[in-house]
Amino acid sequence: MTLRPPALAVAVLALAIASPGFAQAPEADLARELQACVDAPETEAEAETGLMTCSRALEAAENDLDRAGVHVKIANLWLALGDTNAAISAVDKGAELAPEGEAQLYQAAVRYRAGLYDEALAMAEAGLRDRPDDPHLTRLRLLALTDARRHEEARAGLERLYRRDPSDIEIASALAGVYAAIGETGRMDRVLDAALKLAPGDVALRYLRGVARVREQDWAGGAADLDIALADAPDDWGLAARAVARAYSGDREGALGDLSAIQDPRSLTTLSAIYAVRAAAAVEDYARALIFAEAAVDSASAADMATTLVHLGEVRVLAGLPKEARANFEKAAALEPENARAWAGLGSVTLDSDPAQAAIFYGRASALAPEVPEFQAGAADAAFRRGDYETASAGYDRLIRILPGDYSLHAAKARVLMAQGRYKEALASSTEAVRLAPDDEETLLGHVEALAVAGDSPAALALLDRLVASGAESPTSRFLAALILRNQGEYERALREAEAGLVLAPDDPALIEEKGTIYYMLDDPLSAKEWLDRAVALDPASADALYLRGLVRVDLGDAEGGAADQAAAVALDPSLGEEL
């Protein structure tokens, strides 16, 4: 449980000390005992000593108001030790001895520090019914409203107090938090900047502005504020927020260091656990991301459950656990049918196996959140995968009009155009993608394919050679080189490219199938069958491998086996029936 700063509770004790009963101690010894209790440090290391000091003060006290003040101090010391129940018990004992209005202030202040905001609010409001103009109860009520997330109710009152005294840092912090919660970031920034000029070392303000900057994707600014806050007050919540800032600003080691320093993922609030999830996923530490995502689900309230399940599902997709991810997305969509990311998650896990269903899911996500381009891109991809090229092309055209500088959209449009046989247009789209992302390997490999199908195989091979020379060699680049060379009839060179690719990825089904195909073209049916057997074993749904193996088996005298392979291939891809 998060403990609030002690300013309010100390103020309560100060009120008791200033009251006639407390101040008029009949003996000097009694005054010294009480003063020693008041002065006892409220740090965790010294709180136990303070409790013994205050116990002596309690024994020496001769009137109820003195005893009430000592009980409030004891409550603060228990809070320093993290014992909420003992703190509440102590303050409630003090309340029995104090005047009614002050009693409610004591009780509300300690509960507020203990993070029991609803209880603190109820007690503050009860006190205000008797003392409607009490400034301490009014202030506490507004702070409790803020921390109970009743931001609109707190706003007007906080604004009044802030106008009256802009130097009240706690009120400034609360008002900035309200503005952040309701989306008025300009006002939040102004309040925070003004407050930090007055109190540049205030940890709460640094945390608040640091997190605000992280939300605004000002990674460097967020990390800078959080550096200052964490130096003074290390906190798992702050580490999670700074990890996000560091991860997205490219500081992978710094992000991993922050994530490793978090002592107990299950002690994090839901929001801070989600920050940790995002940071771990950004640096591709999916095992750690799963730990934080599961912690977020465990700590989530009913209102936050769907959101945390979506985060867990997204991490499981990245970790290669689509079945488990689907269960998370389905539960999230059932809990919160208007959660667009839940529907998009379902689209992502069904895209390969059932693109028609994925299109429905992405369509639902896009309808709920039309402003999110990723959902529309998912719908276009689903249309492409199910062969609806017109819908896919129209979808990518719409997105390119919105985001003309997004290279991935131009690359995706090129794939659609190639599938439609519009090779010159595909090459134009691919060329634009490369112009926007000249160093992106996947985009360059897509351009190789576009060059090849447009009839410029020399340019495609030259680009592949440059990729290899620059150290960007990959199984895909070797596969494309083998494919282009085979189509040109250069079978021996094609075979060398396929073998080079298999050195990088010995179990790559596409490369294994390509090697079998090359052997078939070299009139080596025995070698062709060996490699095509491996290809089918790795990917039984490869219609091309089955069809070609059928031809090879016929050549080897196995007409029955060949016919079975060809029938299986046509069942997977009816267009192959035209080849028979």
C-alpha positions in Angstrom: 0.0 0.0 0.0 1.3 3.4 -1.0 1.9 5.8 1.9 1.3 9.5 1.3 3.6 12.3 2.5 3.2 13.0 6.2 2.5 16.8 5.9 -1.2 16.5 6.7 -0.8 14.2 9.7 2.0 16.4 11.1 -0.2 19.4 10.7 -2.9 17.6 12.7 -0.4 16.9 15.5 0.7 20.6 15.4 -2.9 21.6 15.9 -3.2 19.5 18.9 0.1 20.8 20.3 -1.1 24.4 19.8 -4.4 23.8 21.6 -4.8 25.0 25.2 -5.0 21.6 26.7 -1.8 20.3 25.1 0.2 23.5 25.6 -0.6 23.9 29.3 1.4 21.0 30.7 1.5 21.4 34.4 5.1 20.1 34.8 8.3 20.8 32.8 9.1 17.0 32.7 5.8 16.3 30.9 6.5 19.0 28.4 9.9 17.5 27.6 8.4 14.0 27.1 5.8 15.4 24.8 8.3 17.4 22.8 10.6 14.4 22.4 7.6 12.5 21.0 6.8 15.3 18.6 10.5 15.5 17.5 10.8 11.7 16.9 11.9 11.1 13.3 9.3 9.3 11.2 11.8 7.3 9.1 11.5 3.5 8.9 15.0 3.1 10.5 14.1 5.3 13.6 10.4 4.7 13.9 10.7 1.9 16.5 12.7 4.2 18.8 10.1 6.9 18.3 7.4 4.5 19.4 9.2 3.9 22.7 9.6 7.6 23.2 6.0 8.3 22.5 4.9 5.4 24.8 6.7 7.3 27.6 5.0 10.5 26.6 1.6 8.7 26.6 2.3 7.5 30.2 3.2 11.0 31.3 0.3 12.8 29.6 -2.3 14.1 32.1 -5.2 15.2 29.8 -7.1 13.7 26.9 -6.0 16.3 24.3 -2.3 15.5 25.1 -3.0 11.8 24.8 -4.8 12.4 21.5 -1.8 14.2 20.0 0.5 11.4 21.1 -1.7 8.8 19.6 -1.7 10.7 16.2 2.1 10.7 16.3 2.2 7.0 17.1 0.0 6.4 14.1 2.5 8.2 11.9 5.3 6.1 13.3 3.4 2.9 12.5 2.8 4.2 9.0 6.6 4.7 8.6 7.0 1.0 9.6 4.3 0.0 7.0 1.8 -1.2 9.6 -1.5 0.3 8.4 -3.7 -1.5 10.9 -1.6 -0.4 13.9 -1.7 3.2 12.6 -5.4 3.2 12.2 -5.9 1.7 15.6 -3.7 4.4 17.2 -5.4 7.3 15.5 -8.8 5.9 16.3 -7.8 5.8 20.0 -6.7 9.4 19.7 -10.0 10.4 18.1 -11.9 9.0 21.1 -10.1 11.6 23.2 -10.2 14.6 21.0 -13.0 17.1 20.1 -15.3 15.7 17.4 -14.2 17.9 14.4 -10.5 17.4 15.1 -11.0 13.7 15.6 -12.3 13.3 12.1 -9.4 15.2 10.8 -6.9 13.0 12.6 -8.6 9.8 11.3 -9.0 11.1 7.8 -5.3 12.3 7.6 -3.9 8.9 8.6 -6.1 7.0 6.3 -5.1 9.3 3.5 -1.5 8.6 4.2 -2.2 4.9 4.2 -3.7 5.1 0.8 -7.3 4.4 2.0 -8.7 7.3 0.0 -12.4 6.4 0.1 -12.3 6.1 3.9 -10.3 9.3 4.2 -12.8 11.1 2.0 -15.8 9.8 4.0 -14.3 11.0 7.3 -13.3 14.4 5.8 -16.8 14.9 4.5 -18.3 13.9 7.8 -16.1 16.5 9.6 -17.1 19.1 7.1 -20.8 18.6 7.9 -20.0 19.9 11.3 -17.3 22.4 10.3 -18.0 23.4 6.7 -15.4 26.1 6.6 -12.5 24.0 8.1 -9.6 24.6 5.7 -7.7 21.5 6.7 -10.7 19.2 6.1 -11.5 20.9 2.9 -7.9 20.5 1.6 -7.8 16.8 2.7 -11.2 16.2 1.0 -9.9 17.5 -2.3 -6.7 15.5 -2.1 -8.7 12.3 -1.3 -11.1 13.0 -4.2 -8.1 13.3 -6.5 -6.5 10.0 -5.4 -9.8 8.2 -5.5 -9.9 9.2 -9.2 -12.9 11.4 -8.8 -11.1 14.1 -10.8 -14.0 16.2 -12.1 -15.3 16.5 -8.5 -11.9 17.6 -7.2 -11.1 20.0 -10.1 -12.9 23.2 -9.1 -11.9 23.1 -5.5 -8.2 22.4 -6.3 -8.3 25.3 -8.8 -9.6 27.6 -6.1 -6.9 26.6 -3.6 -4.2 26.8 -6.3 -5.2 30.3 -7.3 -5.2 31.3 -3.6 -1.7 29.9 -3.1 0.3 28.7 -6.2 3.2 27.9 -3.9 1.3 25.0 -2.2 3.2 22.2 -3.9 0.9 19.4 -2.8 -2.1 21.1 -4.2 -0.2 22.0 -7.4 0.8 18.3 -7.8 -2.8 17.2 -7.2 -4.2 19.7 -9.7 -1.6 18.7 -12.3 -2.6 15.1 -11.8 -6.3 16.0 -12.3 -5.5 17.8 -15.6 -3.4 14.8 -16.7 -6.3 12.4 -16.0 -8.9 14.5 -17.9 -6.6 15.1 -20.9 -5.9 18.8 -20.4 -2.1 18.4 -20.9 -1.4 22.0 -21.7 -2.8 23.1 -18.3 -1.0 20.2 -16.6 2.3 21.3 -18.1 1.9 24.9 -17.0 1.1 23.9 -13.4 4.0 21.4 -13.2 6.5 23.8 -14.8 5.5 26.6 -12.4 5.7 24.3 -9.4 9.1 22.9 -10.3 10.5 26.4 -10.5 9.5 26.8 -6.9 10.5 23.3 -5.8 12.9 21.8 -8.4 13.8 18.9 -6.1 10.2 17.8 -5.3 10.1 14.1 -5.9 6.4 13.9 -6.4 6.4 16.6 -9.0 9.4 15.1 -10.8 7.6 11.7 -10.9 4.4 13.3 -12.2 6.1 15.3 -14.9 8.3 12.4 -15.8 5.3 10.1 -16.4 3.4 12.8 -18.2 6.4 13.2 -20.6 6.5 9.4 -21.1 2.8 9.5 -22.0 3.5 12.3 -24.5 6.4 10.2 -25.9 9.0 12.7 -24.8 11.3 9.9 -23.9 14.4 12.0 -23.1 12.5 14.5 -21.0 10.6 11.8 -19.1 13.9 9.9 -18.4 15.5 13.2 -17.2 12.8 13.9 -14.7 12.6 10.3 -13.5 16.4 10.3 -13.1 16.1 13.1 -10.5 13.1 11.5 -8.8 14.7 8.1 -8.5 18.0 9.5 -7.2 16.2 10.8 -4.2 13.4 8.2 -3.8 14.0 4.9 -5.5 10.7 3.3 -6.3 9.6 0.3 -8.4 6.9 2.4 -10.0 9.4 5.0 -11.1 11.8 2.4 -12.4 9.0 0.9 -14.6 8.2 4.3 -16.1 11.8 5.2 -16.7 12.3 1.7 -18.3 9.7 2.7 -20.9 11.4 6.0 -21.6 14.8 4.3 -21.9 13.5 1.5 -24.1 11.9 3.8 -26.6 14.8 6.2 -26.7 17.1 3.3 -27.7 18.8 2.7 -24.3 18.3 -1.0 -24.2 20.8 -1.7 -21.4 19.4 1.1 -19.3 15.8 -0.3 -19.7 16.9 -3.8 -18.8 18.8 -2.4 -15.8 15.6 -0.6 -14.6 13.5 -3.7 -15.1 16.0 -5.9 -13.3 16.0 -3.5 -10.3 12.2 -3.9 -9.8 12.2 -6.0 -6.7 8.7 -7.5 -6.8 6.7 -7.3 -10.0 3.5 -8.3 -8.1 3.8 -5.2 -5.8 3.4 -2.9 -8.8 0.2 -1.0 -9.5 -1.6 -2.0 -12.6 -0.4 1.1 -14.5 3.2 0.6 -13.5 3.1 -3.1 -14.4 1.8 -2.1 -17.8 4.8 0.3 -18.2 7.1 -2.5 -17.4 5.4 -4.8 -19.9 5.8 -2.2 -22.6 9.5 -1.6 -21.8 10.3 -5.3 -21.7 8.5 -6.0 -25.0 10.3 -3.0 -26.6 13.7 -4.5 -25.8 12.4 -8.0 -26.8 12.8 -9.5 -23.4 9.5 -11.4 -23.8 10.1 -13.7 -20.8 10.3 -10.7 -18.5 7.4 -9.0 -20.3 5.3 -12.1 -19.5 6.1 -11.9 -15.8 5.1 -8.2 -15.7 1.9 -8.8 -17.8 0.8 -11.6 -15.5 1.5 -9.3 -12.5 -0.7 -6.6 -14.1 -3.6 -9.1 -14.5 -3.2 -10.2 -10.9 -3.4 -6.7 -9.6 -6.0 -5.4 -11.9 -9.4 -4.1 -10.7 -12.5 -5.1 -12.5 -12.4 -1.8 -14.4 -8.8 -2.5 -15.6 -9.1 -6.3 -16.2 -9.8 -6.1 -20.0 -6.9 -3.7 -20.6 -4.5 -5.9 -18.7 -5.7 -9.0 -20.5 -5.1 -7.4 -23.8 -1.5 -6.5 -22.8 -0.9 -10.1 -21.7 -2.3 -11.3 -25.0 -0.1 -9.0 -27.0 3.0 -10.2 -25.1 2.0 -13.8 -25.7 1.7 -13.1 -29.4 5.3 -11.8 -29.4 6.4 -14.8 -27.3 5.0 -17.2 -29.8 2.0 -18.3 -27.7 -1.0 -17.6 -30.0 -3.4 -20.1 -28.5 -2.9 -18.6 -25.0 -3.1 -15.1 -26.4 -6.4 -15.8 -28.1 -7.9 -16.9 -24.8 -6.8 -13.6 -23.3 -8.2 -11.5 -26.2 -11.5 -13.5 -26.1 -11.9 -12.9 -22.3 -11.1 -9.2 -22.7 -13.7 -8.8 -25.5 -16.3 -10.6 -23.4 -15.6 -8.3 -20.4 -15.4 -5.1 -22.5 -17.0 -5.5 -25.9 -16.0 -1.9 -26.9 -12.3 -2.6 -26.4 -10.9 -2.2 -29.9 -7.5 -3.7 -29.0 -9.1 -6.9 -27.9 -10.7 -7.3 -31.3 -7.5 -6.4 -33.1 -5.7 -8.9 -31.0 -8.1 -11.6 -32.1 -7.5 -10.5 -35.7 -3.7 -10.9 -35.2 -4.0 -14.5 -33.9 -6.4 -15.6 -36.6 -4.6 -13.9 -39.5 -2.6 -16.9 -40.6 -5.2 -19.7 -40.0 -8.4 -17.9 -40.9 -7.9 -14.6 -42.7 -11.7 -14.2 -43.4 -12.4 -14.3 -39.6 -9.4 -12.1 -39.0 -11.0 -9.5 -41.4 -14.1 -9.5 -39.3 -12.2 -9.0 -36.1 -10.1 -6.2 -37.6 -13.2 -4.6 -39.0 -14.8 -4.5 -35.6 -11.6 -3.0 -34.1 -11.6 -0.3 -36.9 -15.2 0.5 -36.4 -14.6 1.0 -32.7 -11.4 3.0 -33.2 -11.3 4.4 -36.7 -8.5 6.7 -35.8 -6.1 3.8 -35.2 -4.2 3.1 -38.5 -2.9 -0.3 -37.3 -6.4 -1.7 -37.1 -7.1 -0.7 -40.7 -3.8 -2.1 -41.8 -4.7 -5.4 -40.2 -8.0 -5.4 -42.1 -6.2 -4.8 -45.4 -3.7 -7.5 -44.6 -6.5 -10.0 -43.9 -8.2 -9.1 -47.2 -4.9 -9.7 -49.0 -4.3 -13.1 -47.4 -7.8 -14.3 -48.3 -7.2 -13.2 -51.9 -9.5 -10.1 -51.9 -6.9 -7.9 -53.6 -9.3 -5.1 -54.5 -10.3 -4.6 -50.8 -6.7 -4.8 -49.7 -5.6 -2.3 -52.3 -8.3 0.2 -51.4 -7.5 -0.2 -47.7 -3.8 0.5 -48.3 -4.6 3.5 -50.5 -6.7 5.0 -47.8 -3.9 4.5 -45.3 -1.3 6.0 -47.6 -3.4 9.1 -48.0 -3.4 9.5 -44.2 0.3 8.4 -43.6 2.2 9.0 -46.8 5.5 8.7 -45.1 4.9 5.2 -43.7 7.2 2.9 -45.7 5.5 -0.3 -44.6 2.2 0.8 -46.2 4.0 1.3 -49.6 5.7 -2.1 -49.2 2.3 -3.8 -48.4 0.7 -2.1 -51.4 3.5 -3.4 -53.6 2.8 -7.0 -52.5 -0.9 -6.5 -53.4 0.0 -5.2 -56.8 2.3 -8.1 -57.5 -0.4 -10.5 -56.6 -2.7 -8.7 -59.1 0.0 -9.0 -61.8 0.5 -5.2 -61.9 4.2 -5.5 -61.8 5.2 -2.0 -63.0 2.9 -0.4 -60.4 4.2 -2.8 -57.8 7.8 -1.7 -58.6 6.8 2.0 -58.2 5.3 1.3 -54.8 8.3 -0.7 -53.7 10.7 1.9 -54.9 8.9 4.5 -52.8 9.1 2.2 -49.7 12.9 1.9 -50.2 13.2 5.6 -50.6 11.5 6.1 -47.2 13.4 3.2 -45.5 16.6 2.6 -47.4 18.1 0.5 -44.6 15.2 -1.7 -43.7 16.1 -5.2 -44.7 12.6 -6.5 -45.1 11.7 -3.6 -47.4 14.8 -4.2 -49.5 14.0 -7.9 -49.9 10.5 -6.9 -51.0 12.1 -4.6 -53.5 14.2 -7.5 -54.8 11.0 -9.5 -55.5 9.4 -6.5 -57.2 12.4 -6.0 -59.4 12.4 -9.7 -60.3 8.8 -9.9 -61.3 9.0 -6.7 -63.2 11.7 -8.4 -65.3 14.8 -6.7 -64.0 16.5 -9.7 -62.5 20.0 -8.2 -62.9 19.1 -5.3 -60.7 17.4 -7.7 -58.2 20.6 -9.9 -58.0 22.8 -6.8 -57.7 20.8 -5.6 -54.7 21.0 -9.0 -53.1 24.8 -9.0 -53.6 25.0 -5.6 -51.9 23.0 -6.9 -49.0 25.4 -9.8 -48.6 28.4 -7.5 -48.9 27.0 -5.2 -46.2 26.5 -8.1 -43.7 22.7 -8.3 -44.2 22.8 -11.8 -45.5 19.7 -13.8 -44.5 17.9 -17.1 -45.3 15.3 -15.0 -47.2 18.0 -13.2 -49.3 19.6 -16.5 -50.3 16.1 -18.0 -51.1 15.3 -15.0 -53.4 18.6 -15.3 -55.1 18.1 -19.0 -55.7 14.6 -18.4 -57.0 15.6 -15.7 -59.4 18.6 -17.8 -60.7 16.4 -20.9 -61.1 13.9 -18.9 -63.1 16.7 -17.8 -65.4 17.8 -21.4 -65.9 21.1 -20.9 -63.9 20.5 -24.1 -61.9 24.0 -24.6 -60.5 24.2 -21.0 -59.2 20.7 -21.4 -57.8 21.7 -24.5 -56.0 24.7 -22.8 -54.4 22.5 -20.0 -53.2 20.0 -22.4 -51.7 22.8 -24.3 -49.9 24.2 -21.1 -48.6 20.8 -20.2 -47.2 20.5 -23.6 -45.5 23.8 -23.0 -43.7 22.1 -20.1 -42.1 18.8 -21.9 -41.5 19.1 -25.7 -41.9 15.4 -26.3 -41.3 13.9 -23.5 -43.4 11.0 -25.2 -45.3 11.1 -22.7 -48.2 14.8 -23.2 -48.8 14.5 -27.0 -48.5 11.6 -27.0 -51.0 13.6 -24.7 -53.4 16.6 -27.1 -53.2 14.3 -30.0 -54.1 12.9 -28.0 -57.0 16.3 -27.1 -58.3 17.3 -30.8 -58.3 14.1 -31.6 -60.3 15.2 -29.0 -62.9 18.6 -30.6 -62.9 17.0 -34.0 -63.8 18.1 -35.5 -60.5 14.8 -37.1 -59.2 16.4 -39.0 -56.4 17.9 -35.9 -54.8 14.8 -34.0 -55.6 12.6 -36.5 -53.8 14.9 -36.5 -50.8 14.6 -32.7 -50.3 10.9 -32.6 -51.1 10.2 -35.3 -48.6 11.9 -33.1 -46.0 9.9 -30.0 -47.2 6.6 -31.9 -46.9 7.5 -33.2 -43.5 8.2 -29.7 -42.2 5.2 -28.2 -43.9 2.5 -30.7 -44.9 0.3 -27.9 -46.1 2.7 -26.8 -48.9 0.7 -27.5 -52.0 3.6 -26.7 -54.3 6.0 -29.2 -52.5 3.3 -31.9 -52.7 2.6 -31.3 -56.3 6.2 -31.3 -57.4 6.9 -34.4 -55.3 4.1 -36.1 -57.2 5.8 -35.4 -60.4 9.1 -36.7 -59.1 7.4 -39.9 -57.8 5.9 -40.5 -61.2 9.3 -40.0 -62.8 10.7 -42.6 -60.4 7.9 -45.1 -61.3 5.6 -44.6 -58.3 2.5 -43.6 -60.3 0.2 -44.3 -57.4 2.2 -42.3 -54.9 2.5 -39.5 -57.4 -1.2 -39.4 -58.0 -1.9 -39.3 -54.2 0.5 -36.3 -53.8 -1.0 -34.4 -56.7 -4.6 -35.0 -55.4 -3.5 -33.7 -51.9 -1.9 -30.7 -53.6 -5.0 -29.8 -55.6 -7.2 -30.2 -52.4 -5.0 -27.5 -50.8 -4.8 -25.3 -53.9 -7.4 -26.0 -56.5 -5.6 -23.8 -59.1 -3.0 -26.6 -59.4 -5.7 -28.7 -61.0 -5.1 -26.7 -64.1 -1.6 -28.1 -64.3 -2.8 -31.7 -64.6 
